[in-house]
Amino acid sequence: MKISRDDVLRVAELAYLDLTEAELQTYRAQIDEILEYIGKLNELDTSKVEPMAQVLATDQHADATLREDLVVPCAVAEDVLHHAPDPEPPYFRVPKVIER
């Protein structure tokens, strides 16, 4: 599967990227390689592979325990906000950047 220059330009536009001609060719080649690899994966026979709902199998004896989420206060947050041009704690107010 070959990806076209227009496809790369469209993806760049969606990502708000202005690419040089050299970058455009580099990314086109890289995306094309990725898509070719995915095509190879699609050739594999997975008919005897059972679908997975979890990547951590419960029938295995491996420890699949995830750590507990902890809220850790930021020691420098107040200082950073104090030096910000337009703070509204606990946030920074910034100009709108999505204008397209």
Summary of the structure (lengths in Angstrom):
residues: 100
radius of gyration: 23.3
end to end distance: 30.5
largest distance: 59.9
contacts: 141
relative contact order: 0.09
helix: 39%
strand: 4%
